Amino acid sequence: MTHLGYLLVGWSVSLGCGVLYAMRIAFRGRVLSRQVPADKRRWMQSSDHSNNDY
C-alpha cells in the first residue's frame, strides 16, 4: 500500500468514526428528550403555540 493509501484509509476511518459518533449522540438526545416531562422542558419547546409559522 502506498503512503497515499495509508493516508486515505486513516482519514476515512477517523471521519467515519466521528460521523457515526455524532449520529449516535443526536439519536440518543432525541430519545432522551422525549422522556422529559413537558413542564420540565426548557428552551427546546414553548408552551405558547399561537405564533407557529409551520
N, C-alpha and C positions, 0 to 999 in steps of 0.2 A: 504494500500500500504506500502511496506517495505521501509526502508531507501535506499536500492539499487534501488528500483523503482523510487523514487523521484530523486535520483542522475542521473539515466539514462535518465529520461524524461527531466530534467534540461539541461543536456549536449546535448541531441538531439535537443531540441528547440533552444538552443544557437548556436550550429553548423549549424543547418538548416537555421536559420536566417542569419548567416554570409555568407553561401554559396549563398543563394538567393540574398543577397545584392551585393556580388561580381559579380554574373552573371548579375544583373541589371546594375551595373556600367559599365561592359565590353560591354554589348549590347548598352547602351546609348553612350559610347565612339565611338563605330563603326558607329553608326548613325550620330553622330555629325561630325566625321572625314570626312564623305562623303560630308558634306556641305562646307568644307574649299576649297577655290579655289586652283588650282594646284600651282600657283605661290606663294601662302602664306604658303604652307606646309613646314615643316622644315625637320627633320631627318627621318621622317617615310617613305618617298618615295624619290627616287632620280630621277632626270630628265635624268641621264645617264643610258641607258638601254643596253649598249654594253657588260657589264660583268654579264649577267644573267646566272646562272647555273641551272635554273629550266625550 
